[in-house]
Amino acid sequence: PFIETKYAAYMLKRNSTP
């Protein structure tokens, strides 16, 4: 699904930058 990918990218980006 599309939302799953967006959520993963959001979490990864958030984890990368505090």
C-alpha positions as CSV (number, residue, x, y, z in Angstrom):
1,P,0.0,0.0,0.0
2,F,0.9,3.6,-0.4
3,I,0.3,4.9,3.1
4,E,2.6,2.2,4.5
5,T,5.5,3.5,2.4
6,K,4.8,7.1,3.3
7,Y,4.7,6.1,7.0
8,A,8.0,4.2,6.7
9,A,9.7,7.2,5.0
10,Y,8.3,9.5,7.6
11,M,9.6,7.4,10.5
12,L,13.0,7.1,8.8
13,K,13.2,10.8,8.2
14,R,12.1,11.5,11.8
15,N,14.7,9.1,13.1
16,S,17.4,10.7,11.0
17,T,16.7,14.2,12.3
18,P,15.7,14.7,16.0
